[in-house]
Amino acid sequence: MRVLAEGIRNHKESRNIMGKEKSRVVYWLGDNLYLNITNRCSNNCYFCFRNLKDGIGKFNLKLTREPAVPEIFDDLRDVINRRLWREIVFCGFGEPLMRLDTVLEVTRWLKKYHAATTVRVDTNGQAQLFYRDRDVVDELKKAGVNSVSVSLNAPDQQTYEQVCRPKFENAYDAVLDFVGAARSEFVTEVTAVTIPEVDLAKMEQMAFDLGVKFRRRDYVPCFW
Ligand code: SF4
């Protein structure tokens, strides 16, 4: 969930018969195309943008139900050839890897029919806790994911639990393990929101020590 910018309105689907914005699975901001495939998340971050807004720009990201894979393909077909998108990003009002199989299937489809696309997953990094008997990083790599952006948001477990309020007890360690596994397979970054509880300089050093990029994200104008 990233940049706030004015998107192009898809007139065909932008409003329902009551004149209200319909919820969107595929939306776009700047040069990136985004996929909002779930509103579920294993965190409950106090700064989560979905607690404040219904969407981003003109796009309503509050889903009334999770889209099936063929519906995602249909929505993608409507817009994917409009321009050369810089990245296709799994990022919306929820944790995309709660639907790992959907991420894998859509990524494989993108790589098959739009081979030049770059696929990124924006994640809270906890997927290995939902899929304990699978190798999430390996499956993402084999499907064709190019990069991951992990919302770390804290330099230690105590701060993480305070600001991200995870459902899993050992979530912070799992996120660090995910970053450690991802960094050798993808372009990997960790991110942190600029909130008072988080020492960003410490996080930058932490990212350096982990061998990944670091990116800070403004609290108010950006989300995720
Ligand atoms: S991880 Fe992202 S989607 Fe989940 S609660 Fe936190 S900010 Fe919201």
Residues whose N, C-alpha, C, O or C-beta is under 5 A from the ligand:
A	BS01	SF4	C41 N43 N44 C45 C48 F93 G94 E95 N124 W224
